[in-house]
Amino acid sequence: MTAEQWLPLLALGALLGACGQMTRVVVGVTKAKRDNPATPLDLQQLLVGLLIGAVAGVLATMATTTGTATNPAGGLDAKALMGLVAAGYAGADFLEGMAGKLGQTKPPSSPPTPTPPPPPPSST
């Protein structure tokens, strides 16, 4: 397949992945507002989440597309499209989890604190 054939498929995958992530956002915001109505919406986190969902959708599209030069969208039926939405929903969890694990640094280990010596025996 050529780049001109891949580009619309990848754009569709990104859009559907972002839709899957948006579903996840709606569930999360609803739960947060129910628990604490004063919770503000973090737009930066929202945009990063949508981008992660889009990436998950693109990766799923690349992994599942069976198109050919004559039929670029070959095999993309309704079930496959819902699969891309699900990839955006679940893939965002996977990618955020991996990013969190890769971004964590261990705190510097401090030497163990020595135990104080026992008190001298009393001579009374």
C-alpha positions in Angstrom: 0.0 0.0 0.0 1.1 3.5 -0.7 1.3 6.5 1.7 -1.8 8.0 0.1 -3.7 4.8 1.0 -2.3 4.5 4.5 -2.9 8.1 5.6 -6.7 8.0 5.6 -6.7 4.7 7.4 -4.3 6.0 10.1 -6.3 9.2 10.5 -9.4 7.0 10.9 -7.6 4.9 13.5 -6.4 8.1 15.4 -10.0 9.5 15.4 -11.5 6.2 16.6 -8.8 5.7 19.2 -9.4 9.3 20.5 -13.2 8.4 20.6 -12.4 5.4 22.8 -10.3 7.6 25.1 -13.1 10.2 25.2 -15.4 7.4 26.4 -13.0 6.7 29.2 -12.8 10.4 30.0 -16.6 10.7 30.3 -16.7 7.8 32.7 -13.8 9.3 34.8 -15.2 12.8 34.9 -18.7 11.5 35.9 -17.2 9.5 38.7 -15.0 12.4 39.9 -17.9 14.8 39.8 -20.1 12.4 41.7 -17.4 11.9 44.4 -16.4 15.6 44.6 -18.5 18.1 42.6 -15.9 20.8 43.0 -13.2 18.8 41.1 -11.9 20.9 38.2 -11.3 19.5 34.7 -7.6 19.3 33.9 -7.5 20.3 30.2 -3.8 19.4 29.8 -4.5 15.9 31.1 -7.5 15.6 28.9 -5.5 16.6 25.8 -2.6 14.2 26.6 -5.1 11.4 27.2 -6.8 12.0 23.8 -3.4 12.0 22.1 -2.5 8.7 23.8 -5.9 7.3 22.7 -5.1 8.5 19.1 -1.7 6.8 19.2 -3.3 3.6 20.5 -5.8 3.7 17.6 -3.1 4.3 15.0 -1.1 1.3 16.4 -4.1 -0.9 16.3 -4.9 0.2 12.8 -1.4 -0.6 11.6 -1.6 -4.0 13.4 -5.0 -5.0 12.0 -5.4 -3.5 8.6 -5.3 -6.2 5.9 -5.8 -3.8 3.0 -4.3 -4.2 -0.5 -3.4 -1.7 -3.2 -6.8 -2.2 -4.8 -8.8 -2.3 -1.5 -7.0 -0.2 1.1 -9.6 -0.5 3.8 -9.9 -4.3 3.3 -11.3 -6.0 6.3 -12.5 -2.8 8.1 -16.1 -3.6 8.9 -18.2 -2.4 11.9 -16.6 -4.9 14.2 -13.1 -3.8 13.2 -14.0 -0.1 13.7 -15.4 -0.9 17.2 -12.2 -2.7 17.8 -10.3 0.5 17.1 -12.5 2.4 19.6 -11.8 -0.3 22.1 -8.0 -0.1 21.4 -8.2 3.6 22.2 -10.0 2.9 25.5 -7.8 0.0 26.6 -4.6 1.0 24.9 -4.6 4.3 26.6 -4.5 2.5 30.0 -1.6 0.3 28.7 0.4 3.2 27.3 -0.2 5.4 30.4 0.9 2.5 32.6 4.0 1.9 30.6 4.9 5.6 30.5 4.4 5.8 34.3 6.7 2.8 34.9 9.3 4.1 32.5 9.1 7.6 33.9 9.5 6.5 37.5 12.9 6.9 39.1 14.0 5.2 42.2 14.7 7.5 45.1 18.4 7.6 46.0 19.0 5.0 48.5 20.3 6.3 51.8 22.8 4.3 53.8 21.1 2.4 56.7 21.1 4.2 59.9 23.4 2.6 62.4 21.8 1.2 65.5 22.8 2.9 68.7 25.0 1.0 71.1 23.4 -0.5 74.1 23.5 1.5 77.3 26.4 0.6 79.6 25.4 -1.8 82.4 24.7 -0.1 85.6 27.0 -0.9 88.5 24.7 -0.4 91.4 
